[in-house]
Amino acid sequence: MRLLLDENLDWRLSRDLIGHETDSVPLLGWGGTKNGALLKRAAESGYNVLITIDGGIFHEQNIKSLPLAVIALRARTNRLADTRSLMPEVLRMLGSVQPGTLVFVE
């Protein structure tokens, strides 16, 4: 599965997403891209899932119309120390997440 880490997440999370092709928005040079444009670009580039800590993305965008899923992390901060512990649950969710859906991982 192709995963994209939003710019608000540490790229090193990709090390915990074993078995998946994982990229990071800043490392791709896409930093500063607004949510709507980012979702469109990610979908057009063949990503299956966007992982973010921006829980408000659901209210701002029409996720149901997208050919990718969004996983929103709910952590105390976006620091690696706070988000890394959520990666086992993210891996579990990847087996069932469907395009056009938003899933929260706490």
Summary of the structure (lengths in Angstrom):
residues: 106
radius of gyration: 12.2
end to end distance: 21.5
largest distance: 33.1
contacts: 302
relative contact order: 0.21
helix: 40%
strand: 20%
